[in-house]
Amino acid sequence: MKAAEAFYALVRERRSIRRFERRPVPREKLLRILQAATRAPSAHNRQPWRFVVVQQVEVRRRLVEAMEASWREDLAREGLPAAEIEARMGRNRKRLLGAPALLIMGLSMEDMDRYPDERRQRAEHIMAVQSVAMAGALSLLAAQAEGLGACWVCAPLFAPDAVRRVLNLPQDWQPQGAVLLGYPEGAGAGTARRPLDQVVMWR
Ligand SMILES: Cc1cc2nc3c(=O)[nH]c(=O)nc-3n(C[C@H](O)[C@H](O)[C@H](O)COP(=O)(O)O)c2cc1C
């Protein structure tokens, strides 16, 4: 298969996988995925991405419990009924604890430029977020190439302090999300995409 065909097949066949077999992900695969992720382009090549590979069951459990406590507070403040809160927690817990490996995606502004005004500082921060997202996309494709399933989940973004505390992260690491990784249990459902003419303008 030509390189371009192989690439497009990989892109086409990638889908978010949320259910996994229990067997662990070999370390070499994780290392190759991390290597691929760090080949992503980044603003000024400052590489603001930071990763935490979480595989230990006990650490995953503590992480999920801490994030849950934070979400419970948010949802209760919103006035959501207790039964609905529990249902959401159950779904999340199943997903996060069911993945043999979690790749926590973090961001550090340490090496990014600093601006005296808020407008440019916000733009700089967005560039760091964009850079981390690029690393995330490459990690999803690399997982696919490795025969693994993966799914980006936003959970850590909504409970950053809980993630920092449990994983004992440096204060400047800003949790952005997590990539669930593992051998897929069943094929993920395909998702549709809007046709190009709805999202592209040519001028
Ligand atoms: C920024 C971002 C946040 C996401 N958060 C979640 C999430 O919290 N839980 C989840 O199950 N999927 C999450 N997803 C996965 C999307 O639901 C998924 O990519 C989308 O439905 C398209 O499906 P596909 O990846 O199979 O093509 C997220 C994806 C992105 C890019």
Ligand as a Chemical Component Dictionary entry (heavy atoms), coordinates in Angstrom:
data_LIG
# 
_chem_comp.id                   LIG 
_chem_comp.type                 NON-POLYMER 
_chem_comp.pdbx_formal_charge   0 
_chem_comp.three_letter_code    LIG 
# 
loop_
_chem_comp_atom.comp_id 
_chem_comp_atom.atom_id 
_chem_comp_atom.alt_atom_id 
_chem_comp_atom.type_symbol 
_chem_comp_atom.charge 
_chem_comp_atom.model_Cartn_x 
_chem_comp_atom.model_Cartn_y 
_chem_comp_atom.model_Cartn_z 
_chem_comp_atom.pdbx_ordinal 
LIG C1  C1  C 0 -11.733 17.794 23.130 1  
LIG C2  C2  C 0 -12.464 16.471 23.133 2  
LIG C3  C3  C 0 -13.142 16.062 24.265 3  
LIG C4  C4  C 0 -13.791 14.819 24.310 4  
LIG N1  N1  N 0 -14.355 14.393 25.479 5  
LIG C5  C5  C 0 -14.916 13.172 25.541 6  
LIG C6  C6  C 0 -15.406 12.663 26.780 7  
LIG O1  O1  O 0 -15.307 13.324 27.813 8  
LIG N2  N2  N 0 -15.967 11.441 26.779 9  
LIG C7  C7  C 0 -16.062 10.675 25.658 10 
LIG O2  O2  O 0 -16.572 9.569  25.722 11 
LIG N3  N3  N 0 -15.573 11.120 24.446 12 
LIG C8  C8  C 0 -15.000 12.338 24.381 13 
LIG N4  N4  N 0 -14.465 12.787 23.186 14 
LIG C9  C9  C 0 -14.536 11.934 21.973 15 
LIG C10 C10 C 0 -15.615 12.442 21.010 16 
LIG O3  O3  O 0 -16.881 12.180 21.543 17 
LIG C11 C11 C 0 -15.423 11.753 19.646 18 
LIG O4  O4  O 0 -14.163 12.074 19.128 19 
LIG C12 C12 C 0 -16.486 12.185 18.643 20 
LIG O5  O5  O 0 -17.755 11.756 19.067 21 
LIG C13 C13 C 0 -16.216 11.640 17.236 22 
LIG O6  O6  O 0 -16.130 10.226 17.271 23 
LIG P1  P1  P 0 -14.829 9.447  16.739 24 
LIG O7  O7  O 0 -13.652 9.885  17.563 25 
LIG O8  O8  O 0 -15.146 7.988  16.942 26 
LIG O9  O9  O 0 -14.632 9.804  15.303 27 
LIG C14 C14 C 0 -13.807 13.998 23.146 28 
LIG C15 C15 C 0 -13.117 14.425 22.004 29 
LIG C16 C16 C 0 -12.439 15.626 21.992 30 
LIG C17 C17 C 0 -11.651 16.034 20.771 31 
# 
loop_
_chem_comp_bond.comp_id 
_chem_comp_bond.atom_id_1 
_chem_comp_bond.atom_id_2 
_chem_comp_bond.value_order 
_chem_comp_bond.pdbx_ordinal 
LIG C1  C2  SING 1  
LIG C2  C3  SING 2  
LIG C2  C16 DOUB 3  
LIG C3  C4  DOUB 4  
LIG C4  N1  SING 5  
LIG C4  C14 SING 6  
LIG N1  C5  DOUB 7  
LIG C5  C6  SING 8  
LIG C5  C8  SING 9  
LIG C6  O1  DOUB 10 
LIG C6  N2  SING 11 
LIG N2  C7  SING 12 
LIG C7  O2  DOUB 13 
LIG C7  N3  SING 14 
LIG N3  C8  DOUB 15 
LIG C8  N4  SING 16 
LIG N4  C9  SING 17 
LIG N4  C14 SING 18 
LIG C9  C10 SING 19 
LIG C10 O3  SING 20 
LIG C10 C11 SING 21 
LIG C11 O4  SING 22 
LIG C11 C12 SING 23 
LIG C12 O5  SING 24 
LIG C12 C13 SING 25 
LIG C13 O6  SING 26 
LIG O6  P1  SING 27 
LIG P1  O7  DOUB 28 
LIG P1  O8  SING 29 
LIG P1  O9  SING 30 
LIG C14 C15 DOUB 31 
LIG C15 C16 SING 32 
LIG C16 C17 SING 33 
# 
